[in-house]
Amino acid sequence: MFRRIGGSARAAFVALIAALVVAAASWQSVPLVKRIDLAVFDAFQRAAPRPYDPETPVRVVAIDRSALEMFGQWPWPRPVLAELVTRLRDRGAAAIGFDIVFAEPDRTSPEEIARALAAATGKAADAASDTASHDSIFAAAIADAPVVLAVIPNTAATGSTPALKASASWLGPDATPALYAFPGADVNRPELSAPASGIGSIALTPEDRSDGIIRRIPLLVRVAEREIPAFSMEILRVAQGARGYLVRGLSVDGEAPRVTDIRVGAVPVETTADGGIWLRYAGAQPARTLSVARFFDDTDTEAADEIAGRLILIGPVVEGLRDIVATPLSSNVPGVEVHAELLEQVLGGDALSRPDYMAGAERLAAIGIGILIALAYLLAGFPGGTVVALILGVAAPVVSFFAFRDQGLLVGSTIPAAAALFAWSGGGLTDYFGARRERREIKRQFEHFVAPDVIAEIAQDPEKHMTPGGEERDLTILFSDVRSFSTISAGLTPQELIDWLNSYLTPMAEAILDEKGTIDKFIGDAIMAFWNAPRRDPNHARQALRGALAMATAMDALNDRFKGQGRPLAAFGIGLNTGPCSVGRIGARKRLDYTCIGDAVNVASRIEGLTKMYRATILVGEDCARQAGDFALVGLDRVEVKGREGVPLEIFALLGDESRAATPEFTETRAHWDDALTAYRARRFDEAETLFTAMQDGPLSGPASVFAERSATFRSTPPPSDWDAVFRAESK
């Protein structure tokens, strides 16, 4: 897990930086982020709409198709509307709001008809003097009932200033500048506005109209420097008989004042900083809507029972009358229902809110997500980073949804989810390209020292095979050295020597690589190689012996070629030893080599040096021989090598592989050697000399000649009485 700490640290660092960049970018108002958040909030509304309570005292009296069939096409004569107001008043309506602006006179009024005839014929046509105008009839009905009329603020410098029926009083700092301002408004005819109990705005700010979906409504706006309440709020005020609004302002740390809440009579409403409210929709509800036609049917007592004490909103609900809007729940919603929904959620306390601190909390969440993903990359690499990023990326919208459903909080998930995505992808790309760079470095470093299939395996999982800084591992180490290289060098020109050396080293290196060895280095004519690193190999001792035998075979073939070319013949000595080493990337900070160090390496080098003393081709240490016991190995001697005094080491001569070990010839050779060595160690030097001399024409001729000479020496000059038969090498 912790092996590739360098690459993991880079991935973690990039992941954290990516999350910080996302958090920093969120300080800017990024339209795409806002659109995504709003789309997510819309999805939440569809998944968990506001529960509808049919007892909520809000009803829509709809100008629907039934009503159009009864009274004809819209607009109707205003005496019809006057009669509707009277009937609703008589049935006990607490407030009656018209989601309609009566900006023009009633064209069906007698005086308007007379004026139209005069314009058409060029002759004066007076209306009957005793006939009241339709607008005056409607105005009289408005005066006798708690009626609220609507005005439409506009962004053009046209229109009129609406009449005010109630004023706003400020608690705390005056936050009027925070309200959205309109230069003018489309208003009702003065004779209708004057008797009305309330005048309310049905405005939407340009921001709330950005994509055509109504999610927010301002509860207080400025029109020509006058503060106008929202249409729904005026209905609520009139129903309570309240005289005005109490608006609370707040200023923190010298910032511009903002609106925090508006009290309408006994009902407090939390708002956004600019005095708006987020809508939480329940959707179309049959229990909410009653047709206008039902109130002109005196036998419909159920309709009458739905009016007493309730807040009534009158408006068209058919597309032909053009008051159709889009909400998160539907793209085909009558505008009057939006105002009804606002009143329902205010009375039910189900409004949505997005506190000012929420944007900062989302940024902190993004930073926290970046830290967690960075830690995952650091501790568990790309798989850990992926799992944590997936969990956090999914958790962001899940937490946002439950905050919406259970607390009515609008918690944006785009910034935290984007932080998870960018942190994961940034760390992942860094990890990927870092791994590619590491694989290239591995290939560059090892392409001449290990077999291609080993390189491919290491590159697939460097953490498994390599440890920066060194790892304790049992290795089998090989040292080889050319015999009489100085003599060969003296007989060749420098270029001839290089050609000869390259011709020698190439097949030797290939023999090692073919047996899965790692070439550590070339030291002039010497070679150092090892097995069981970087790729692990439980049979590393056996593979190393096969490599040594392959080198001997390759040298025989090479000498056949050298003999034909008239070039000096090659001979070498090979020493092998097995033991614990520290292996890994070792060296200076700017120059690291993959190598091994340890006592076992030194012993392998000393064993290679012993091949000269014993006139042997391949000598093997006791640990290596023990792990490859079925090879053709013969125990030669016990030796104290230079630098390891007091620690005798048994060395073995390698004569062949398992198949050679199974031959009668090898069995006979080993038996003869064991007999001779037993006589030697028993101080029977006459017998030992005879036995060793008899073996000087066999595969152990070199060591046999050495022991024959020793036996002759000891025969004439016996060793001391405490002689332990251990040979103590005086040189390397």
HELIX and SHEET records of a PDB file:
HELIX    1   1 ILE A    5  ALA A   25  1                                  21    
HELIX    2   2 PRO A   31  ALA A   47  1                                  17    
HELIX    3   3 ARG A   65  PHE A   71  1                                   7    
HELIX    4   4 ARG A   78  ASP A   90  1                                  13    
HELIX    5   5 PRO A  110  THR A  121  1                                  12    
HELIX    6   6 HIS A  134  ALA A  143  1                                  10    
HELIX    7   7 THR A  176  ALA A  178  5                                   3    
HELIX    8   8 PRO A  190  SER A  193  1                                   4    
HELIX    9   9 PHE A  231  GLN A  240  1                                  10    
HELIX   10  10 PRO A  286  ARG A  288  5                                   3    
HELIX   11  11 VAL A  292  PHE A  296  5                                   5    
HELIX   12  12 THR A  301  ASP A  305  1                                   5    
HELIX   13  13 GLU A  319  LEU A  321  5                                   3    
HELIX   14  14 GLY A  335  GLY A  348  1                                  14    
HELIX   15  15 MET A  358  PHE A  402  1                                  45    
HELIX   16  16 ALA A  403  GLN A  407  3                                   5    
HELIX   17  17 THR A  414  PHE A  446  1                                  33    
HELIX   18  18 PRO A  452  GLN A  460  1                                   9    
HELIX   19  19 PRO A  462  HIS A  465  1                                   4    
HELIX   20  20 PHE A  485  ALA A  490  1                                   6    
HELIX   21  21 PRO A  494  ASP A  514  1                                  21    
HELIX   22  22 HIS A  540  GLN A  565  1                                  26    
HELIX   23  23 ASP A  599  TYR A  614  1                                  16    
HELIX   24  24 GLU A  622  GLN A  627  1                                   6    
HELIX   25  25 GLU A  658  ALA A  661  1                                   4    
HELIX   26  26 PRO A  664  ARG A  681  1                                  18    
HELIX   27  27 PHE A  685  ALA A  694  1                                  10    
HELIX   28  28 SER A  701  SER A  716  1                                  16    
SHEET    1   A 6 GLY A 184  ASP A 186  0                                        
SHEET    2   A 6 VAL A 147  ASN A 154 -1                                        
SHEET    3   A 6 ALA A  95  PHE A  98  1                                        
SHEET    4   A 6 LEU A 311  PRO A 316  1                                        
SHEET    5   A 6 VAL A  58  ILE A  63  1                                        
SHEET    6   A 6 THR A 289  SER A 291  1                                        
SHEET    1   B 3 GLY A 184  ASP A 186  0                                        
SHEET    2   B 3 VAL A 147  ASN A 154 -1                                        
SHEET    3   B 3 GLY A 198  SER A 201  1                                        
SHEET    1   C 4 SER A 167  LEU A 171  0                                        
SHEET    2   C 4 GLY A 244  LEU A 250  1                                        
SHEET    3   C 4 ARG A 258  VAL A 264 -1                                        
SHEET    4   C 4 VAL A 267  GLU A 270 -1                                        
SHEET    1   D 3 ALA A 181  PHE A 182  0                                        
SHEET    2   D 3 LEU A 220  VAL A 223  1                                        
SHEET    3   D 3 ARG A 226  PRO A 229 -1                                        
SHEET    1   E 2 ARG A 216  PRO A 218  0                                        
SHEET    2   E 2 GLY A 276  TRP A 278 -1                                        
SHEET    1   F 2 ILE A 324  VAL A 325  0                                        
SHEET    2   F 2 VAL A 333  PRO A 334 -1                                        
SHEET    1   G 5 THR A 518  ILE A 523  0                                        
SHEET    2   G 5 ALA A 526  TRP A 531 -1                                        
SHEET    3   G 5 GLU A 471  VAL A 482 -1                                        
SHEET    4   G 5 PHE A 572  ALA A 588 -1                                        
SHEET    5   G 5 ARG A 591  ILE A 597 -1                                        
SHEET    1   H 8 THR A 518  ILE A 523  0                                        
SHEET    2   H 8 ALA A 526  TRP A 531 -1                                        
SHEET    3   H 8 GLU A 471  VAL A 482 -1                                        
SHEET    4   H 8 PHE A 572  ALA A 588 -1                                        
SHEET    5   H 8 ILE A 618  GLY A 621  1                                        
SHEET    6   H 8 LEU A 649  GLY A 656 -1                                        
SHEET    7   H 8 ALA A 632  GLU A 640 -1                                        
SHEET    8   H 8 VAL A 726  ARG A 728  1                                        
END                                                                             
